[in-house]
Amino acid sequence: MSEQFDLIVIGAGPGGYVAAIRASQLGMKVAVVEKRATLGGVCLNEGCIPSKALLDSSEHFALARDKFALHGIEIDPPRLNLAAMQARKDDVVKKLTDGVAYLFKKNKIILFTGSARLKGLDAEGMQQVAVEQIFQLSFPNGDQQPVEAPQLLRAAKVLLATGSEPIPLPNIPFDGELVVSAREALAFDQVPDHLVVAGGGYIGLELGSVWRRLGARVTVMEALPGIVPSSDRQVADYLQRTLKKQGIEFRLNTRVTGLRRLGAKAMIQFSSGDENSEIDCDRLLVAIGRRPLVTGLGAEDVGICFDQNGRMQVDENYQTTCPGIYAVGDLIPGPMLAHKASEEGVVCVERMHGKVVTVAYDCLPGVVYTWPEGASVGKTEDQLKEAAVPYKVGKFNFMGNGRARAMDETEGFVKVLAHAESDRLLGVHIVGPRASDMIAEAVTAIGFKGTARELGMQFHAHPTLSEALKEAALDIHKEAIHG
């Protein structure tokens, strides 16, 4: 059985499903192949969304336990109902994945649930995609009909958006129970006594924060000298100090080298410099990075080339080295972020229609959703120094912000970097309450090539946390009022 489309999208994560919807809006007949039973990819199912649901729930628990009394709210010590917390997380995920399914029906996108493999060109010059292990075919009107495998799809263009998978430690494979990835760490049915986290990046710190708030002992082991290595050093160092005060232990310049099982627990072997040692734990969360998910895709068979980091080589239109096959998101160079994948998916299909659009990579924000949060956009000081770019620094502490005082959330600061001569904004780095929301203004300002003085001139409602950004911009010229 063969069916022809204008575009076949493989993968229904943030890159794939957004690209499919935009392609449909542009008039293309679109098919999506997704091996999961639910849509949204890693982000919606086992990454961005469930982790933020647990982060918010655990933060509420920690607030009730540690801070309500400061606000004059007296309660009995709160009791954790982990099953209810996990059920709420699952409900959040279901509502959003169901929402994507609704958008597919609304936009008349045909969904094939199964595993896809690239089969190359047919005699008519159409790209072929074989779909196996098909569970069901969803039609635009919402009906479902079983389909016999295999299914052969044909299209002029194919977009690859299969995402990524966690990288295991050498010689310590994932087992889903003792040695876990983020997927399992989001679904623990009890709080670990001691959680060791291999990796001090976004994922490790966020999930470490969840389980520390809920009562676990948490030890983070990072091979590099500092956590979140891509962040501004002042932000990362401040964040580490704050998380340490919350009870998270850090071992930097440390590598996990082995594991010795002791029944349901384990002794984690690690090295730091010339020293080797062990530490006991009942869970090891491995969060050392992710790699493109291309197993079984047949990419090499059709002539797709990869770079030295295992990413697909693409041109300015996101076309791979195989004409007619495109790739976005975690499959290609750049940070593995959901919002990057989504923007690339939109731009990719719009360029297929001749639109002159680009992805604003210089304005790509990054966020770590600990508490306080860390958020950055643009260049760091280290990057500017390395490139010999003259710059000025403006800084403002949340300690001087009225809304932060009222919230009793005064930890952190905003740092603004601007060109020393043109005053153009080069980077903004925030560690503090709701940094994830505040960074959006900085993204816009940098995207429109704004200056520090222009940012400092704008109204910021009082009292708000965003006034700290205004003050930091004013501080570039030593004009901050409350600093």
Protein Blocks (a to p, Z undefined) as FASTA:
>chain_A
ZZddfbdcehjbfklmmmmmmmmmnopacddddfbfbehijmlmmmmmmmmmmmmmmmmm
mmmmmmmmmnopacddddddfklmmmmmmmmmmmmmmmmmmmmmmnopacdddddddebj
afkopacdddehifbdcdfkopacddddddddddfbdcddebpaddddehiacehlmmcc
fklmmmccbdcfbdcdedjbfklmmmmmmmmmnopacddddfbfbehklbcfklmmmmmm
mmmmnopacdehiacfbdcdehjbccddddehjbccddddfbdcddfbccddfehnlmmm
nopacdfkopacddfkopafbehiacehjlbgcdddfklmmmmmmmmmmmmnopacdddf
klcccddfbdcddddehjdfklmmmnopacddddddfklpmklmmnopagccddddddfk
lopafbdcdedehklmmmmmmmmmmmnopafklmmmpccddddfklmmmmmmmmmnopaf
kZZ
